[in-house]
Amino acid sequence: MSSTKDPPKARCHLRGIKPAEAVPEGPPPSAMKGSSTILLAVLTLLCSCGLATGEDSSEFFMDFLQTLLVGSPEELYEGPLGKYDVNTDAKAALTELKSCIDGLQPMHKAELVKLLVQVLGSEDDA
């Protein structure tokens, strides 16, 4: 008669943590890296466009950010990016970034809008 032994159980390094607590909430890290990459690419585009034209880069950036927060992708192309030839890949990146922003919780998006209003107000005072 052969006796079968149960395989040794692996020791859990997450003692006291329930399975639901072991998995972080929110998007997976790979999605966050992708969003960060898109944001970095868009910011690079903005900086190079603003600096290349001699335009006040802070004014351009604030207009872009305002449109990104409360406008549509089409308004981005007609407004702040209207005088630039935005290629297909950049448009796809902007659309994805806009989708990420639109996916924020309403209170977080409202706080970003408040911050933008505060920054715009401080520029008017200067």
C-alpha positions as protocol buffer text, in pm:
chain_id: "A"
residue {
  index: 1
  type: MET
  ca { x: 0 y: 0 z: 0 }
}
residue {
  index: 2
  type: SER
  ca { x: 131 y: 329 z: -96 }
}
residue {
  index: 3
  type: SER
  ca { x: 41 y: 626 z: 110 }
}
residue {
  index: 4
  type: THR
  ca { x: 5 y: 955 z: -60 }
}
residue {
  index: 5
  type: LYS
  ca { x: 120 y: 1259 z: 120 }
}
residue {
  index: 6
  type: ASP
  ca { x: -28 y: 1596 z: 67 }
}
residue {
  index: 7
  type: PRO
  ca { x: 226 y: 1832 z: -84 }
}
residue {
  index: 8
  type: PRO
  ca { x: 366 y: 2076 z: 170 }
}
residue {
  index: 9
  type: LYS
  ca { x: 166 y: 2394 z: 187 }
}
residue {
  index: 10
  type: ALA
  ca { x: 342 y: 2710 z: 87 }
}
residue {
  index: 11
  type: ARG
  ca { x: 377 y: 2962 z: 362 }
}
residue {
  index: 12
  type: CYS
  ca { x: 185 y: 3277 z: 297 }
}
residue {
  index: 13
  type: HIS
  ca { x: 388 y: 3594 z: 332 }
}
residue {
  index: 14
  type: LEU
  ca { x: 67 y: 3794 z: 359 }
}
residue {
  index: 15
  type: ARG
  ca { x: -34 y: 3679 z: 705 }
}
residue {
  index: 16
  type: GLY
  ca { x: -355 y: 3831 z: 823 }
}
residue {
  index: 17
  type: ILE
  ca { x: -440 y: 3987 z: 487 }
}
residue {
  index: 18
  type: LYS
  ca { x: -759 y: 3869 z: 327 }
}
residue {
  index: 19
  type: PRO
  ca { x: -745 y: 3795 z: -48 }
}
residue {
  index: 20
  type: ALA
  ca { x: -948 y: 4104 z: -134 }
}
residue {
  index: 21
  type: GLU
  ca { x: -696 y: 4317 z: 56 }
}
residue {
  index: 22
  type: ALA
  ca { x: -399 y: 4159 z: -118 }
}
residue {
  index: 23
  type: VAL
  ca { x: -504 y: 4292 z: -456 }
}
residue {
  index: 24
  type: PRO
  ca { x: -479 y: 4670 z: -484 }
}
residue {
  index: 25
  type: GLU
  ca { x: -784 y: 4852 z: -613 }
}
residue {
  index: 26
  type: GLY
  ca { x: -769 y: 5057 z: -927 }
}
residue {
  index: 27
  type: PRO
  ca { x: -612 y: 4994 z: -1263 }
}
residue {
  index: 28
  type: PRO
  ca { x: -329 y: 4744 z: -1292 }
}
residue {
  index: 29
  type: PRO
  ca { x: 23 y: 4892 z: -1280 }
}
residue {
  index: 30
  type: SER
  ca { x: 66 y: 4827 z: -1653 }
}
residue {
  index: 31
  type: ALA
  ca { x: -234 y: 5048 z: -1729 }
}
residue {
  index: 32
  type: MET
  ca { x: -95 y: 5321 z: -1508 }
}
residue {
  index: 33
  type: LYS
  ca { x: 240 y: 5301 z: -1686 }
}
residue {
  index: 34
  type: GLY
  ca { x: 61 y: 5335 z: -2019 }
}
residue {
  index: 35
  type: SER
  ca { x: -133 y: 5638 z: -1899 }
}
residue {
  index: 36
  type: SER
  ca { x: 185 y: 5793 z: -1762 }
}
residue {
  index: 37
  type: THR
  ca { x: 360 y: 5736 z: -2093 }
}
residue {
  index: 38
  type: ILE
  ca { x: 74 y: 5899 z: -2281 }
}
residue {
  index: 39
  type: LEU
  ca { x: 73 y: 6195 z: -2043 }
}
residue {
  index: 40
  type: LEU
  ca { x: 449 y: 6237 z: -2083 }
}
residue {
  index: 41
  type: ALA
  ca { x: 417 y: 6226 z: -2462 }
}
residue {
  index: 42
  type: VAL
  ca { x: 139 y: 6485 z: -2460 }
}
residue {
  index: 43
  type: LEU
  ca { x: 332 y: 6715 z: -2227 }
}
residue {
  index: 44
  type: THR
  ca { x: 638 y: 6685 z: -2452 }
}
residue {
  index: 45
  type: LEU
  ca { x: 421 y: 6773 z: -2752 }
}
residue {
  index: 46
  type: LEU
  ca { x: 281 y: 7074 z: -2570 }
}
residue {
  index: 47
  type: CYS
  ca { x: 617 y: 7203 z: -2458 }
}
residue {
  index: 48
  type: SER
  ca { x: 773 y: 7165 z: -2801 }
}
residue {
  index: 49
  type: CYS
  ca { x: 477 y: 7327 z: -2977 }
}
residue {
  index: 50
  type: GLY
  ca { x: 464 y: 7619 z: -2738 }
}
residue {
  index: 51
  type: LEU
  ca { x: 838 y: 7678 z: -2742 }
}
residue {
  index: 52
  type: ALA
  ca { x: 870 y: 7636 z: -3118 }
}
residue {
  index: 53
  type: THR
  ca { x: 617 y: 7909 z: -3190 }
}
residue {
  index: 54
  type: GLY
  ca { x: 741 y: 8154 z: -2929 }
}
residue {
  index: 55
  type: GLU
  ca { x: 392 y: 8149 z: -2780 }
}
residue {
  index: 56
  type: ASP
  ca { x: 357 y: 8203 z: -2406 }
}
residue {
  index: 57
  type: SER
  ca { x: 387 y: 7838 z: -2305 }
}
residue {
  index: 58
  type: SER
  ca { x: 201 y: 7882 z: -1976 }
}
residue {
  index: 59
  type: GLU
  ca { x: -98 y: 8038 z: -2156 }
}
residue {
  index: 60
  type: PHE
  ca { x: -97 y: 7761 z: -2415 }
}
residue {
  index: 61
  type: PHE
  ca { x: -66 y: 7493 z: -2148 }
}
residue {
  index: 62
  type: MET
  ca { x: -348 y: 7638 z: -1935 }
}
residue {
  index: 63
  type: ASP
  ca { x: -578 y: 7662 z: -2239 }
}
residue {
  index: 64
  type: PHE
  ca { x: -491 y: 7306 z: -2334 }
}
residue {
  index: 65
  type: LEU
  ca { x: -544 y: 7178 z: -1980 }
}
residue {
  index: 66
  type: GLN
  ca { x: -878 y: 7358 z: -1948 }
}
residue {
  index: 67
  type: THR
  ca { x: -1000 y: 7209 z: -2275 }
}
residue {
  index: 68
  type: LEU
  ca { x: -869 y: 6866 z: -2175 }
}
residue {
  index: 69
  type: LEU
  ca { x: -1061 y: 6880 z: -1846 }
}
residue {
  index: 70
  type: VAL
  ca { x: -1395 y: 7015 z: -1965 }
}
residue {
  index: 71
  type: GLY
  ca { x: -1393 y: 7002 z: -2346 }
}
residue {
  index: 72
  type: SER
  ca { x: -1393 y: 6734 z: -2612 }
}
residue {
  index: 73
  type: PRO
  ca { x: -1104 y: 6599 z: -2820 }
}
residue {
  index: 74
  type: GLU
  ca { x: -1245 y: 6790 z: -3118 }
}
residue {
  index: 75
  type: GLU
  ca { x: -1230 y: 7113 z: -2916 }
}
residue {
  index: 76
  type: LEU
  ca { x: -863 y: 7042 z: -2849 }
}
residue {
  index: 77
  type: TYR
  ca { x: -790 y: 7026 z: -3222 }
}
residue {
  index: 78
  type: GLU
  ca { x: -999 y: 7335 z: -3301 }
}
residue {
  index: 79
  type: GLY
  ca { x: -874 y: 7533 z: -3000 }
}
residue {
  index: 80
  type: PRO
  ca { x: -527 y: 7508 z: -2848 }
}
residue {
  index: 81
  type: LEU
  ca { x: -395 y: 7264 z: -3110 }
}
residue {
  index: 82
  type: GLY
  ca { x: -576 y: 7429 z: -3402 }
}
residue {
  index: 83
  type: LYS
  ca { x: -266 y: 7571 z: -3566 }
}
residue {
  index: 84
  type: TYR
  ca { x: -68 y: 7247 z: -3541 }
}
residue {
  index: 85
  type: ASP
  ca { x: -69 y: 6941 z: -3763 }
}
residue {
  index: 86
  type: VAL
  ca { x: -153 y: 6671 z: -3507 }
}
residue {
  index: 87
  type: ASN
  ca { x: -74 y: 6329 z: -3653 }
}
residue {
  index: 88
  type: THR
  ca { x: -295 y: 6023 z: -3617 }
}
residue {
  index: 89
  type: ASP
  ca { x: -92 y: 5865 z: -3336 }
}
residue {
  index: 90
  type: ALA
  ca { x: -93 y: 6187 z: -3134 }
}
residue {
  index: 91
  type: LYS
  ca { x: -470 y: 6216 z: -3185 }
}
residue {
  index: 92
  type: ALA
  ca { x: -513 y: 5859 z: -3060 }
}
residue {
  index: 93
  type: ALA
  ca { x: -297 y: 5938 z: -2756 }
}
residue {
  index: 94
  type: LEU
  ca { x: -494 y: 6255 z: -2682 }
}
residue {
  index: 95
  type: THR
  ca { x: -824 y: 6070 z: -2717 }
}
residue {
  index: 96
  type: GLU
  ca { x: -703 y: 5803 z: -2474 }
}
residue {
  index: 97
  type: LEU
  ca { x: -578 y: 6067 z: -2229 }
}
residue {
  index: 98
  type: LYS
  ca { x: -914 y: 6248 z: -2251 }
}
residue {
  index: 99
  type: SER
  ca { x: -1088 y: 5916 z: -2185 }
}
residue {
  index: 100
  type: CYS
  ca { x: -874 y: 5865 z: -1873 }
}
residue {
  index: 101
  type: ILE
  ca { x: -962 y: 6214 z: -1749 }
}
residue {
  index: 102
  type: ASP
  ca { x: -1331 y: 6159 z: -1821 }
}
residue {
  index: 103
  type: GLY
  ca { x: -1307 y: 5835 z: -1623 }
}
residue {
  index: 104
  type: LEU
  ca { x: -1200 y: 6015 z: -1306 }
}
residue {
  index: 105
  type: GLN
  ca { x: -1440 y: 6023 z: -1017 }
}
residue {
  index: 106
  type: PRO
  ca { x: -1652 y: 6339 z: -1045 }
}
residue {
  index: 107
  type: MET
  ca { x: -1514 y: 6482 z: -720 }
}
residue {
  index: 108
  type: HIS
  ca { x: -1155 y: 6438 z: -841 }
}
residue {
  index: 109
  type: LYS
  ca { x: -1230 y: 6601 z: -1174 }
}
residue {
  index: 110
  type: ALA
  ca { x: -1405 y: 6887 z: -992 }
}
residue {
  index: 111
  type: GLU
  ca { x: -1096 y: 6936 z: -775 }
}
residue {
  index: 112
  type: LEU
  ca { x: -876 y: 6956 z: -1085 }
}
residue {
  index: 113
  type: VAL
  ca { x: -1109 y: 7217 z: -1234 }
}
residue {
  index: 114
  type: LYS
  ca { x: -1097 y: 7414 z: -906 }
}
residue {
  index: 115
  type: LEU
  ca { x: -718 y: 7401 z: -914 }
}
residue {
  index: 116
  type: LEU
  ca { x: -715 y: 7522 z: -1273 }
}
residue {
  index: 117
  type: VAL
  ca { x: -948 y: 7811 z: -1184 }
}
residue {
  index: 118
  type: GLN
  ca { x: -720 y: 7899 z: -892 }
}
residue {
  index: 119
  type: VAL
  ca { x: -411 y: 7899 z: -1117 }
}
residue {
  index: 120
  type: LEU
  ca { x: -587 y: 8103 z: -1386 }
}
residue {
  index: 121
  type: GLY
  ca { x: -703 y: 8349 z: -1119 }
}
residue {
  index: 122
  type: SER
  ca { x: -350 y: 8392 z: -986 }
}
residue {
  index: 123
  type: GLU
  ca { x: -221 y: 8459 z: -1340 }
}
residue {
  index: 124
  type: ASP
  ca { x: -485 y: 8732 z: -1384 }
}
residue {
  index: 125
  type: ASP
  ca { x: -367 y: 8897 z: -1061 }
}
residue {
  index: 126
  type: ALA
  ca { x: -4 y: 8899 z: -1176 }
}
